[in-house]
Amino acid sequence: MGYLMPSSKDYIKMDLEYGAHNYHPIPVVISRAEGVWVYDPEGKKYLDCLSAYSSQNLGHCHPEIVATLKEQADIVTLTSRAFHNTMMGPFLKMLADVVGPHIYDPNNSGIMSLPMSTGTEAVSTAIKVVRAWGYIKKKIPKDEARIIVCRNNFHGRTVTIVGFSSDISAVRYYGYFGPFTPGFNIIPYGDAKELEKAILEIGPEKVAAFLVEPIQGEAGVKIPPKGYLKKVREICTKYNIVLISDEVQTGFCRTGKFFACEHEDVKPDMILLGKALGGGVYPISACVSTKEIIGPEVITPGTHGSTFGGNPLASAIGMKSIDIHLRDNLAERAKEMGDYFLKRLNEISQKRTKIPIKEIRGKGLLIAIEFEEDARQIVEQLKDNGILAKDTHSTIIRLAPPLVITKNEIDLALEIIEKVLIS
């Protein structure tokens, strides 16, 4: 008797039986993937319109990324930070050369990075760095440093990070994860006047940083009013506050620019990177800033670390990922394909849909359809028809396909979306 391969139902059953129920995934199992397409064990084909939350900008199993992974895996994969390796230095130099021009460095102190593995770790790194900078450089009184964040933010899931989230149910878990780390003030997103008001109420001398997403992804692709980031930059400069841009999801061409802050020609003091940096095959993140903020006067040996941060395998993959994003001009591609996708979605929204559409919005290939009612059933119907997307905040569906998607593939996606929304 031949071996009977487990079915999708079998794999889902194992996940539910042996894994903690910290996710509520769409009931589909992916066993193989290439480019914008993924396949389940039964051989059904799906168009991936989530891209692992922008981690798959280059498409699944990009041949050059996979080749780089295999090549480096045969040489050296991990040394820990107890020793130097031949890949981390070139990777950090590439970050300085490529990301550096997007960072505000008025004194030309130079660009330095702290490499980690996940986006959450990049954010945690930023929090530690700006607090240390605040005490050492800004002379904030001991243990009084404040960091201002925005309502509906999503910066990760460590206890400290969820503690300054306003998502009580999903992230803070009704207080079951408390007590939470103090030192954070939450203000409305997209209102620069509220930022300045909070700074003045706290006392400018105590505010170390403002941590913000240039577009709030997990909140449902919330785009701030025009001029918001520019005004935020002016305020942070005025009060000597570190402006941290969390570009973990928006970075590397996703929104039609290399970084989302570019839409307003704004340079933050610190950029947080992740997701797409790993080329869809490996977790890689980085906190990139100026030498004045993250340099040896602030971060000294032993004050922060990661066994896997900057490992040779990650560094090789990160360099190749950056190279492909730039070489293939994926920012321009995301803009062109995103404009077309948005235009067509807006045309569909003018028709009578089974659930009323409240708004369609997006930048590049980071797009959201917001409904007047719960949208989970729409997501599951899309899956049944060969499109993988994900609901967020119950009424919003995010569409973020790999940046390598073609116009023909977008047309196919639109055909299915229209069928599901209108039939």
C-alpha positions as CSV (number, residue, x, y, z in Angstrom):
1,M,0.0,0.0,0.0
2,G,1.4,3.4,-1.0
3,Y,1.9,6.2,1.5
4,L,-1.2,8.4,1.8
5,M,-0.2,12.1,1.9
6,P,-2.0,14.1,4.6
7,S,-4.8,16.3,3.4
8,S,-5.3,20.0,4.1
9,K,-7.8,19.1,6.8
10,D,-5.2,16.8,8.4
11,Y,-2.6,19.6,8.5
12,I,-5.1,22.1,10.0
13,K,-6.2,19.5,12.6
14,M,-2.5,19.0,13.7
15,D,-2.0,22.8,13.9
16,L,-5.1,23.1,16.1
17,E,-4.3,20.1,18.3
18,Y,-0.6,20.7,18.9
19,G,-0.2,24.5,18.5
20,A,-1.4,27.3,20.8
21,H,-4.4,29.1,19.3
22,N,-2.7,32.5,19.0
23,Y,-3.8,32.9,15.4
24,H,-7.1,32.5,13.5
25,P,-5.8,31.7,10.0
26,I,-7.8,31.4,6.8
27,P,-8.5,27.7,6.4
28,V,-6.0,27.0,3.6
29,V,-2.7,25.0,3.7
30,I,0.2,26.1,1.5
31,S,2.5,23.3,0.5
32,R,4.3,24.9,-2.4
33,A,4.9,28.5,-3.7
34,E,6.4,30.3,-6.6
35,G,6.2,34.0,-7.5
36,V,2.7,35.3,-6.8
37,W,1.2,31.8,-6.7
38,V,0.8,29.3,-3.9
39,Y,-0.6,25.7,-3.9
40,D,-2.3,23.5,-1.4
41,P,-1.6,19.8,-0.9
42,E,-4.6,19.0,-3.2
43,G,-3.0,21.0,-6.0
44,K,-5.4,24.0,-5.9
45,K,-3.7,27.2,-7.0
46,Y,-4.1,30.6,-5.2
47,L,-3.0,34.1,-6.0
48,D,-1.2,35.5,-2.8
49,C,-2.6,38.9,-2.1
50,L,-1.0,39.2,1.4
51,S,2.7,38.5,0.7
52,A,3.3,37.5,4.3
53,Y,2.6,41.1,5.3
54,S,5.1,42.4,2.7
55,S,7.8,39.9,3.5
56,Q,7.3,38.4,0.0
57,N,7.8,41.6,-2.0
58,L,10.0,39.7,-4.4
59,G,7.6,36.8,-4.8
60,H,7.8,33.3,-3.2
61,C,11.1,31.4,-3.6
62,H,12.8,34.1,-5.7
63,P,15.5,32.1,-7.6
64,E,18.3,34.6,-6.8
65,I,17.4,34.8,-3.1
66,V,17.2,31.0,-2.9
67,A,20.5,30.6,-4.7
68,T,22.1,33.1,-2.3
69,L,20.7,31.2,0.7
70,K,22.0,27.9,-0.6
71,E,25.5,29.3,-1.5
72,Q,26.0,31.0,1.9
73,A,24.6,28.0,3.8
74,D,27.4,25.9,2.4
75,I,30.1,28.4,3.7
76,V,29.1,29.7,7.1
77,T,25.7,30.4,8.6
78,L,26.1,31.6,12.2
79,T,29.0,32.8,14.3
80,S,27.2,34.8,17.0
81,R,28.4,38.3,17.8
82,A,31.2,36.9,19.9
83,F,33.2,36.9,16.6
84,H,33.3,38.9,13.4
85,N,32.3,37.4,10.1
86,T,32.8,38.2,6.4
87,M,29.2,39.1,5.6
88,M,27.9,41.5,8.3
89,G,30.3,44.4,7.6
90,P,29.4,44.5,3.9
91,F,25.7,44.2,4.8
92,L,26.0,47.1,7.3
93,K,27.9,49.2,4.7
94,M,25.1,48.5,2.2
95,L,22.5,49.7,4.7
96,A,24.5,52.9,5.3
97,D,24.9,53.5,1.5
98,V,21.3,52.7,0.6
99,V,19.2,53.6,3.7
100,G,21.5,56.4,4.9
101,P,20.5,59.0,2.3
102,H,16.9,58.6,3.7
103,I,17.9,59.5,7.3
104,Y,18.2,62.9,8.8
105,D,21.8,63.5,9.7
106,P,22.4,67.3,9.9
107,N,25.9,67.0,11.4
108,N,27.0,64.3,8.9
109,S,27.9,62.1,11.9
110,G,27.5,59.0,9.7
111,I,25.1,56.1,9.5
112,M,25.2,53.0,11.8
113,S,22.9,50.0,12.1
114,L,22.0,47.5,14.7
115,P,21.0,44.2,13.0
116,M,18.4,41.9,14.6
117,S,16.0,39.2,13.3
118,T,12.4,40.3,13.6
119,G,10.5,43.5,13.2
120,T,9.5,43.4,16.8
121,E,13.2,43.2,17.8
122,A,14.0,46.2,15.6
123,V,11.3,48.2,17.5
124,S,12.5,47.0,20.9
125,T,16.1,48.0,19.9
126,A,14.8,51.4,18.9
127,I,13.2,51.9,22.3
128,K,16.3,51.0,24.2
129,V,18.5,53.1,21.9
130,V,16.4,56.3,22.1
131,R,16.0,56.0,25.9
132,A,19.8,55.6,26.3
133,W,20.3,58.5,23.9
134,G,17.8,60.6,25.9
135,Y,19.7,60.1,29.2
136,I,23.3,60.3,27.8
137,K,22.9,63.0,25.1
138,K,19.7,64.9,25.8
139,K,20.3,64.7,29.6
140,I,16.7,63.6,30.4
141,P,16.4,63.0,34.2
142,K,17.0,59.3,35.1
143,D,14.0,57.0,34.4
144,E,11.8,59.9,33.2
145,A,12.2,59.5,29.4
146,R,9.0,59.4,27.4
147,I,8.3,58.0,24.0
148,I,5.2,59.2,22.2
149,V,3.2,56.7,20.0
150,C,0.0,56.8,18.0
151,R,-3.4,55.3,18.6
152,N,-4.1,52.1,16.5
153,N,-0.4,51.5,16.1
154,F,1.1,48.1,15.5
155,H,4.8,47.8,16.2
156,G,5.0,44.2,17.4
157,R,4.1,41.8,20.2
158,T,6.6,42.0,23.1
159,V,5.1,42.9,26.4
160,T,6.5,46.4,26.2
161,I,5.2,47.0,22.7
162,V,1.7,45.6,23.3
163,G,1.6,47.8,26.5
164,F,1.5,50.9,24.4
165,S,-1.0,49.6,21.9
166,S,-4.6,50.8,22.0
167,D,-5.9,47.4,20.7
168,I,-7.2,46.2,24.0
169,S,-8.7,42.9,22.8
170,A,-6.2,41.5,20.3
171,V,-2.9,42.9,21.5
172,R,-3.2,43.9,25.1
173,Y,-5.5,41.0,25.7
174,Y,-7.8,42.8,28.1
175,G,-5.0,43.4,30.5
176,Y,-4.0,39.7,30.9
177,F,-0.5,40.6,29.7
178,G,0.0,43.3,32.2
179,P,1.6,45.0,34.1
180,F,2.8,47.0,31.2
181,T,6.0,49.0,30.8
182,P,5.6,52.7,31.7
183,G,7.1,55.6,29.7
184,F,4.7,55.9,26.7
185,N,2.1,58.4,25.7
186,I,-0.6,57.6,23.1
187,I,-1.9,60.3,20.8
188,P,-4.2,60.3,17.8
189,Y,-2.6,59.3,14.4
190,G,-2.4,61.9,11.7
191,D,-2.7,65.0,13.9
192,A,0.6,66.9,14.2
193,K,-1.0,69.5,16.6
194,E,-1.7,66.6,19.1
195,L,2.0,65.7,18.9
196,E,3.1,69.2,19.9
197,K,0.4,69.4,22.5
198,A,1.6,66.1,24.1
199,I,5.2,67.3,24.0
200,L,4.4,70.5,25.8
201,E,2.2,68.7,28.4
202,I,4.9,66.1,29.2
203,G,7.7,68.7,29.0
204,P,10.0,68.7,25.9
205,E,13.0,68.1,28.0
206,K,11.6,64.6,28.9
207,V,10.5,63.4,25.5
208,A,13.1,61.1,23.8
209,A,11.3,60.0,20.7
210,F,8.2,59.9,18.5
211,L,7.6,56.4,17.1
212,V,5.3,56.4,14.1
213,E,4.2,54.3,11.1
214,P,4.2,56.5,7.9
215,I,1.2,54.4,6.9
216,Q,-0.6,52.3,9.6
217,G,-0.7,48.8,8.0
218,E,-2.3,46.6,10.6
219,A,-4.8,49.3,11.4
220,G,-6.2,48.9,7.9
221,V,-3.8,50.9,5.6
222,K,-4.5,54.2,7.3
223,I,-2.8,57.0,5.4
224,P,-2.2,60.2,7.3
225,P,-3.3,63.6,5.9
226,K,-1.0,65.3,3.4
227,G,1.7,67.3,5.2
228,Y,1.4,65.3,8.4
229,L,4.9,63.7,8.3
230,K,6.5,67.0,7.2
231,K,5.0,68.8,10.2
232,V,6.0,66.0,12.5
233,R,9.6,66.3,11.2
234,E,9.6,70.0,12.0
235,I,8.2,69.5,15.5
236,C,10.7,66.7,16.4
237,T,13.6,68.9,15.1
238,K,12.3,71.9,17.1
239,Y,12.2,70.0,20.4
240,N,15.3,67.7,19.8
241,I,13.2,64.5,19.7
242,V,14.2,61.4,17.7
243,L,11.7,60.7,14.9
244,I,11.5,56.9,14.5
245,S,9.8,55.7,11.3
246,D,8.6,52.1,11.6
247,E,9.0,51.0,7.9
248,V,9.0,47.2,8.8
249,Q,5.9,46.7,6.6
250,T,6.1,49.8,4.3
251,G,9.8,49.8,3.5
252,F,11.5,48.5,0.4
253,C,9.2,49.8,-2.4
254,R,5.8,48.5,-1.0
255,T,4.0,51.9,-1.2
256,G,5.5,53.1,-4.5
257,K,8.6,54.7,-3.0
258,F,11.6,53.0,-1.5
259,F,10.4,54.2,1.9
260,A,7.0,55.5,2.7
261,C,8.4,58.7,4.3
262,E,9.6,59.7,0.8
263,H,6.0,60.5,-0.2
264,E,6.6,63.7,1.7
265,D,10.3,64.0,1.3
266,V,10.7,63.5,5.0
267,K,13.9,62.0,6.6
268,P,13.4,60.5,10.0
269,D,16.3,60.2,12.5
270,M,15.8,56.4,12.6
271,I,14.3,53.8,10.2
272,L,13.2,50.4,11.4
273,L,13.5,47.6,8.8
274,G,12.3,44.0,8.6
275,K,10.0,41.7,6.5
276,A,11.0,42.4,2.9
277,L,14.7,42.7,3.9
278,G,14.7,38.9,4.3
279,G,13.7,38.3,0.7
280,G,10.8,36.0,1.9
281,V,13.1,33.3,3.1
282,Y,14.7,34.5,6.4
283,P,13.9,36.8,9.3
284,I,16.1,39.9,9.1
285,S,15.6,43.3,10.7
286,A,17.7,46.4,11.5
287,C,17.5,49.6,13.4
288,V,19.3,52.2,11.2
289,S,20.2,55.6,12.6
290,T,23.0,58.2,12.9
291,K,26.2,57.7,14.8
292,E,25.1,60.5,17.2
293,I,22.1,58.4,18.2
294,I,23.2,54.8,18.0
295,G,27.0,55.2,18.0
296,P,29.6,54.1,20.7
297,E,28.8,57.0,23.0
298,V,25.3,55.6,23.4
299,I,25.4,51.8,22.7
300,T,28.4,50.2,24.3
301,P,29.5,46.5,24.4
302,G,27.0,44.3,26.3
303,T,24.2,46.9,26.4
304,H,22.2,45.2,23.7
305,G,22.6,42.0,21.6
306,S,21.3,39.1,19.6
307,T,22.9,35.8,18.9
308,F,21.4,35.7,15.4
309,G,21.6,39.5,14.6
310,G,23.9,40.1,11.6
311,N,24.6,36.4,11.1
312,P,26.3,35.6,7.8
313,L,23.3,33.9,6.2
314,A,21.0,36.8,7.1
315,S,23.6,39.4,5.9
316,A,24.0,37.6,2.5
317,I,20.3,37.4,1.9
318,G,19.7,41.0,3.1
319,M,22.2,42.3,0.6
320,K,20.7,40.3,-2.3
321,S,17.2,41.4,-1.3
322,I,18.1,45.1,-1.3
323,D,20.0,44.7,-4.6
324,I,16.9,43.1,-6.4
325,H,14.5,45.8,-5.1
326,L,16.8,48.5,-6.5
327,R,17.8,46.8,-9.7
328,D,14.3,45.8,-10.7
329,N,12.9,49.3,-9.8
330,L,10.2,47.7,-7.7
331,A,9.1,51.1,-6.3
332,E,8.0,52.3,-9.7
333,R,6.4,49.0,-10.4
334,A,4.5,49.1,-7.1
335,K,3.3,52.6,-8.0
336,E,2.2,51.7,-11.5
337,M,0.5,48.4,-10.5
338,G,-1.0,49.9,-7.4
339,D,-2.5,52.9,-9.2
340,Y,-4.1,50.5,-11.7
341,F,-5.4,48.1,-8.9
342,L,-6.9,51.1,-6.9
343,K,-8.6,52.6,-10.0
344,R,-10.2,49.3,-10.9
345,L,-11.3,48.5,-7.3
346,N,-12.9,52.0,-7.1
347,E,-14.9,51.1,-10.3
348,I,-16.1,47.9,-8.7
349,S,-17.1,49.8,-5.5
350,Q,-19.5,51.9,-7.5
351,K,-21.6,48.8,-8.2
352,R,-24.0,47.3,-5.7
353,T,-21.9,44.9,-3.5
354,K,-23.3,42.2,-1.2
355,I,-21.7,44.1,1.7
356,P,-21.6,47.9,1.4
357,I,-18.1,49.3,0.8
358,K,-17.2,52.2,3.1
359,E,-13.8,53.1,1.5
360,I,-11.0,51.9,-0.7
361,R,-7.6,53.4,0.0
362,G,-3.9,52.6,-0.6
363,K,-0.5,53.6,-1.6
364,G,1.4,51.5,-4.2
365,L,0.6,47.9,-3.6
366,L,-0.6,48.3,0.0
367,I,-4.4,48.5,-0.4
368,A,-7.4,48.2,1.8
369,I,-11.1,47.7,1.2
370,E,-13.1,48.8,4.2
371,F,-16.7,47.5,4.5
372,E,-19.6,48.7,6.6
373,E,-19.9,45.2,8.1
374,D,-17.7,42.2,9.2
375,A,-15.7,41.1,6.2
376,R,-14.4,37.6,7.3
377,Q,-17.0,35.9,5.0
378,I,-15.6,37.8,2.0
379,V,-12.1,36.7,2.8
380,E,-13.1,33.1,3.0
381,Q,-15.1,33.4,-0.3
382,L,-12.1,34.9,-1.9
383,K,-10.0,31.9,-0.7
384,D,-12.6,29.5,-2.2
385,N,-12.2,31.4,-5.5
386,G,-8.4,31.4,-5.5
387,I,-7.4,34.7,-3.9
388,L,-5.6,34.8,-0.5
389,A,-6.1,38.0,1.5
390,K,-6.7,38.7,5.2
391,D,-9.2,40.7,7.2
392,T,-8.0,43.1,9.9
393,H,-10.2,44.8,12.5
394,S,-13.1,42.7,11.2
395,T,-14.3,45.1,8.6
396,I,-11.1,45.7,6.5
397,I,-9.5,43.5,3.9
398,R,-5.9,44.2,3.1
399,L,-4.6,43.5,-0.5
400,A,-0.8,43.5,-0.8
401,P,0.4,41.1,-3.5
402,P,4.1,40.6,-4.3
403,L,5.6,43.6,-6.1
404,V,6.4,41.3,-9.0
405,I,2.7,40.8,-9.9
406,T,1.8,41.5,-13.5
407,K,-1.1,43.5,-14.9
408,N,-2.6,40.3,-16.2
409,E,-2.5,38.7,-12.7
410,I,-4.1,41.9,-11.2
411,D,-6.9,41.6,-13.9
412,L,-7.4,38.0,-12.8
413,A,-7.5,39.1,-9.1
414,L,-10.0,41.8,-10.0
415,E,-12.2,39.4,-11.9
416,I,-12.4,37.2,-8.8
417,I,-12.9,40.1,-6.4
418,E,-15.7,41.5,-8.4
419,K,-17.4,38.1,-8.7
420,V,-17.2,37.6,-4.9
421,L,-18.3,41.1,-4.0
422,I,-21.3,41.3,-6.4
423,S,-22.7,37.8,-6.9
